[in-house]
């Protein structure tokens, strides 16, 4: 047999295997109704978006509308918080931080302004008690005045008032995660972006994800990413800290991130799209089981990115778009999720 003939046989074999796998996936799932519904949701989701669903080691659904593909890079706003919380937990796993460390251990200026008792745990769960403004586009634009994360966090200490004792009241904002981001810089003696690349982005092969900025880096909302990249992160979370055979986070850290740090009475401000949810570390607890354990966790962002993990159905999904998130989009996202759920049997109550 000639070399060319052998090569052609290999190609044909690979194509045949791919087609068999595709047929298996199509036989297991029927997403026809989801395909049809996505076309009708352009008003809510926008004319350009991508949706990926991952389960059992593979992408089981991949749909893009308009000019988007899973490789399209977009700003992901508050979906950045999940990445930053994971980075903090890497340093916790390494013994470089403790969740109960007080921020004043690394930022003594907080002691001078009656904020010395705030802990890293409270920073990750928006329980610092520091006054904050609602997250909206105009406030993100104002943030361009800062030249560094250090400058911004120092202003939190010196110019923001304490509205409640730390740990008592939840106010969703960029304050806590950005304090945590600055502590990462101090502990690592490097910039936040460098540490994020080393500990999270490169190990997860998230080559098109970055927190780079001409102004101050924004750990709470400054990342750009793609559906493909962020899915790698979700796969790691779904696999309890493992990615491609390498441990990124401990199982204990994954569990802590997914444990609610809030109760309903504690919540004083939350975006409308997250009403009714509690909060873990960098992620919302959308649903829990009868024992209060999280079953669905997510981290939606202002610009329309909605990454989600359904632990009962053992899948991860992400919608990436450039449309501002609102209550109408929340309803559309939940409708999409319901159509996905119809094809996957839950394995917990």
Secondary structure, DSSP 8 states (H G I E B T S, - for coil): --HHHHHHHHHHHHHHHHHHHHHHHHHH---HHHHHHHHHTHHHH-SSEEEEEEETTEEEEEEEETT--TT--EE-GGGHHHHHHHHHHHHHHTTS--TT-BGGGT-THHHHTT-TT-BHHHHHTT-S-B------HHHHHHGGG-SSHHHHHHHHHHH--B-S-TTT-EE-SSHHHHHHHHHHHHHHTS-HHHHHIIIIITTTT-TT-B---SSS--TTT--EE-HHHHHHHHHHHHTTTEETTEESS-HHHHHHHTS----GGGEEE--GGGTT-EE-SSSEEEEE-TTS-EEEEE---TTS-EEEEETTTTEEEEEEESS---HHHHHHHHHHHHHHHTTS--S--
